[in-house]
Amino acid sequence: GSDGCGIMEGSPGMSLRDWFAGQALAGLYGGRGGHGIDQQDRHLSADADLSYRIADAMLRSRAAIKRATES
């Protein structure tokens, strides 16, 4: 399957989705949203899941903007 930005699953390297998620996670921990790295694993997993949900929203917005500018 595709990661939403044309990179097929199993491709070497980091996808745009991974990069967006990493940036979102950095924002969470750089601000007040993250639970902190000394917290329980369930909080870390929740923050990681949120980061990928943010990345997915960014990819959807990116695709919508691209479609709108091509019309």
Secondary structure, DSSP 8 states (H G I E B T S, - for coil): -B-SSS-BTT-SS--HHHHHHHHHHHHHHHSSSS--TTS-HHHHHHHHHHHHHHHHHHHHHHHHHHHHHH-
